[in-house]
Amino acid sequence: MVRMKDPAVRSLLIDRAAQMLAARQPVTLRSLVAGTGVSTMAVYTYFGGMDGLWTAMRQEGFTRLAARLAAVAPSEDPVRDLAALGAAYLSNALASPDLYRVMFDAGFELENAEAADDTLHCLVRAVERATATGRFRDDIDPLGLATQSWIIGHGLASLVATGPLPHQALAHGVPLLTALFTSAGDNPEQCRRSVERGWRTPDSDRRFESRFESSGTASTDVSPP
């Protein structure tokens, strides 16, 4: 009888390894499973060994990000959707900050590099929709604008989820994205309203609220003053 693998065990080992790396603790076969109730054999069962674990860690980060982005339902407002994708990106980073660090460590290979590229293509498609509906100019490069949008989201995620800035800094996302999308041809006032709606999706509000409460800050408003 073939024993089915438990995805919860796989996630447990990936998350623990990411946490240990973030704490700069040595990650060995024995230290990884210590206190988890899982045997060292599980590392071979689920990853084929420690080398496979490193690869799976980085890939898992992009897998979770892809799932988060896929959960953003397209609306009739593609600019709102662009901002909502940015909020989902932040939610993913805040939910798993240790794994988020590993995602962009090029020292670990990816099992499927195309899966990582697909996360950027979600933004590209939203830019294309905004251009098709007349919100952005026809001469806008979708990949270029999507990359700039990602840079803004990644910068905030890195500085807040894993860096020195407080969670209140998330409010900067609205003016930054509004300025970017306005430069692409969108009407400034309409753009600001769209970005504010997207930046405050129900999912991101719940994530941000829990993070603000844990830091002792009552407000959940991530919009600029």
Sequence and secondary structure as in RCSB ss.txt:
>XXXX:A:sequence
MVRMKDPAVRSLLIDRAAQMLAARQPVTLRSLVAGTGVSTMAVYTYFGGMDGLWTAMRQEGFTRLAARLAAVAPS
EDPVRDLAALGAAYLSNALASPDLYRVMFDAGFELENAEAADDTLHCLVRAVERATATGRFRDDIDPLGLATQSW
IIGHGLASLVATGPLPHQALAHGVPLLTALFTSAGDNPEQCRRSVERGWRTPDSDRRFESRFESSGTASTDVSPP
>XXXX:A:secstr
      HHHHHHHHHHHHHHHHTT    HHHHHTTTT  THHHHHHHSSHHHHHHHHHHHHHHHHHHHHHTS   
S HHHHHHHHHHHHHHHHHH HHHHHHHT TTS  S HHHHHHHHHHHHHHHHHHHHTTSS TT  HHHHHHHHH
HHHHHHHHHHHSSSS GGGGGGHHHHHHHHHHHTT  HHHHHHHHHHHHT HHHHHHHHHHHHHTT      S  
